[in-house]
Amino acid sequence: MASQVALESGHLKIHGEMDFDSVLALLAQTRPLLSEGQGPLVIDLGEVGRVDSAGLALLIEWMRLARQAGRELSFTRLPAQMQAIAEASDLGEVLPLQIGLN
């Protein structure tokens, strides 16, 4: 399934996959939204299906882009698979997560 991005009032919703086959396209779609926008941004990952370490690397790149743009960034509704990869990589404490939001 191809990944899709939707921006709605400070919430960026990702649908589809975040894996080696999709992250470059996702980065191309989201780079302008992160670097050219203003204000806080929440990236909702609740509709993400398959994910691998490339998806986690994309989260880190999004954090870097947001920091360069002076934007506050947080992630919500991480898929269990992504959460497990983050914890195994000792990144669980580094990622700006919003826990308990649906």
Steps between C-alpha positions, in 0.01 A plus 500: 500500500640839403547745783286812515536825692220730614551830685212626713543795738839415644454123475682305232338159448700224339312210337661190354846360545822643643768268372806495276277516191296802611709731720666697220162587350364587845799724567449679167130555584556619854822703477323821389227455762757482779750755379266765357212482747468680830388408849490165676441186297370161612571204274229235539626151415184312597422396142850371422511132412830331428803672650871425526817675615485736200171632639666570831785677319236717330366608841849615593534690172164668563627605843811650338298690239260635763788612721664680205170678432455588869184291524379293791434144385340200668382156394181326600352152454823321410435150371608228743765378256656848478486540879683168540771603252541835678536333839745240365707785352490703825307774320181470702617777733623723215183511291250774593199272555151597602380201702136406532364713214268344242 
